[in-house]
Amino acid sequence: MKRVVLMVGVWTLAGCANPNTMQVTTKSVTPEPREVFYAKNIVAGKTANPNAAKFDDFRTLELSNGDRVYCGQMNAMDEVGGFVGYQPFYVRRSGSDVKSVHYTEKSASFATKKCAEADSGTIMISPS
């Protein structure tokens, strides 16, 4: 009986590890103004009216693999000119490559989760 329980426990733990992700550490950094402009434009550029986007709680985190993560809140205009309300956003870039952008109401829980992980000092990312 103990053998079955042990095998189930090992199998369960092995199933939790995703071979397509890795854990990295993070630290808060102060970005250059041009980096803030670049990061905000990545997110705002996905909206109906990029020039109208408003940002709050913008922060930058450096990952131990050299990537950068940008988190915060963005209020953007929809197609009819109304603001949709502040939504969390998450952006990860590696050098000049944007690896991940999440900013919509549909991805709000993902953005919130990833930013909370980054803020806590560790985050799981896809290495590719």
N, C-alpha and C positions, 0 to 999 in steps of 0.2 A: 504494500500500500504506500509506503514512503517513497518508493521509486516512482510511482505514477505521479504523486504530488510534486516531486522534484522535477520530473520531466515536464509537467505542465507549467510549473513556475519558470523553468529555463526557456521553454518555448514562448511563453508570454513575454518575458523580458526581451528575448531576441526579436520579437515582432514589433517592439516599441522603437527600436533603433532604425532610423531611415538611412539607408546607405547613400541617398542622394543629398543629404544635408550634413553640415558640420557646425560645431559650436565654436564661436569666436568671442573674444572679450571686447568690450567697448569702453571708450572714455569720452567724456564731453570735451569738445574743443570749440575755440572761437574762430569761426571762418573769416576769411578776407571778404570784404564787401562784394567783390566780383563773384565769389563762390555762392554767396547768398542770392545774388541776382540770378545766377545760372540755375541754382536749385529751384527757386521759385518759378522761373520760366519753364522748367521741365513740367511742373505740375499745372501751372496756369495755361500752358500751351495746349493742354488737352481739353480745355473748356470752350464754351461757345463764344465767350468774350474775354480773352486773356488779359486785356488791359484793365478790366474791372475787378479782377480777383483781389480779395483782401486776405491778409494773413495774420495769424495770431499764434502765440506760443511756439515760434519757430526755433528749432534747436538742431545742432549738428553733432554727430557722434562719429568718432574714428574707430574703425574695427581693427583688430589685431592682424588681419590679413591685408590691411592697407586700404580697404574700401571705406566709403563714407556713407552714412545714413542721415537723412534729413527727415525730421518729424515736425508736426504742428497741426494747425487747423487752417482750413481755407474756406472762404465764402465766395462762391462764384455765381455768375449769372447763367440762367438757363437760356434756351433759344428764344423765349418771348420777352426777355429783358428783366426778369425778376430774380432776386437773389434766392438761392436755395437753402441758405443757412450754413453755419460753420460745420464742416465735416473734417474728420481726421485724415491726414495724409501721411504716406510713408514712401520715401524714395531711397533706393540704394544705387550707388554708382561705383564703378571700378575704373579709375583713370577717367578716360573720356567716354566710357561705355556705361549707359544706363542699364542696370540689371533688373530693376523692379520699380514700378510706379503704381501706387494705389491711392485713390483720392475720392472715389464716389461713395454714395450712401450704401451701395451694395457691398463695397469692400471695406466699410468702416470698421467692422469688427476685426478684420485681418490687420488693417493699419494700426488700430489701437493695440492689438496683441504684440505686433512686431516692435512698435515703439516702446511699449512697456518692457519687453525683453531687453531692448537696447539700453533703455534708461537704467535697468537693473544691473548692467555690467556684462551681460552675456546675451547672445542671440544665436539662433539657429539659422543658417543661411545655406543656399544652394551654392556649391563651390564653382559651378560653371557660369 
